[in-house]
Amino acid sequence: DAEVVRQYLLENGVSEEELVFSSVDISQRYRTEYDENGNYIRDYPDGYDLYQSLSVTSEDIDKVENISRDITKLIESGVEFVSNSPEYYCTKLDEVKLDLIEKATANAKERIDIMSAGSGAKAGKLLSATLGVFQITAKNSSSESYSYDGVLDTSSRFKTAVITVRLNYSAQ
């Protein structure tokens, strides 16, 4: 059925470069034999099950979403097909990280200046700076989505990226 699936995807705008078929997984199937009293006698080979997966990688998110939801044509043609939910990755993650670090650092400096002014002091020299882990979560997700090790949500199309910056200044 791989060729039927390939043709279906090509007809729906997926290019050959966006398709990757895995190798075929084969597992032997067994049938259990019992005697007239229901006692186990033996298992004997009864055929094979073959499975093959396919990945579509594309920057055209709408196309992939539509195809993953509408596989009726394939099923009607007799193809046994399971469509998983798409996974969404940030293709410009390095740029996002640098932008987050820059904004978080500026925000931390503004907050220390406000705190210093409120206490009659002035922020002096930067003594140390540390970054927390990046958290890339589903947009509008709860704080329960965060992890000590960081999070990279792939289930949601729209994401929120967060980094914690800690700056230690001397006080003057």
HELIX and SHEET records of a PDB file:
HELIX    1   1 ALA A    2  GLU A   11  1                                  10    
HELIX    2   2 GLU A   16  GLU A   18  5                                   3    
HELIX    3   3 ILE A   61  ARG A   69  1                                   9    
HELIX    4   4 THR A   72  GLU A   76  1                                   5    
HELIX    5   5 LEU A   93  SER A  119  1                                  27    
HELIX    6   6 SER A  143  SER A  145  5                                   3    
SHEET    1   A 2 LEU A  19  PHE A  21  0                                        
SHEET    2   A 2 LEU A  54  VAL A  56 -1                                        
SHEET    1   B 2 ASP A  25  TYR A  34  0                                        
SHEET    2   B 2 TYR A  40  TYR A  51 -1                                        
SHEET    1   C 2 ALA A 123  LEU A 131  0                                        
SHEET    2   C 2 VAL A 165  ALA A 171 -1                                        
SHEET    1   D 3 VAL A 151  LEU A 152  0                                        
SHEET    2   D 3 GLN A 135  ALA A 138  1                                        
SHEET    3   D 3 LYS A 159  VAL A 162 -1                                        
END                                                                             
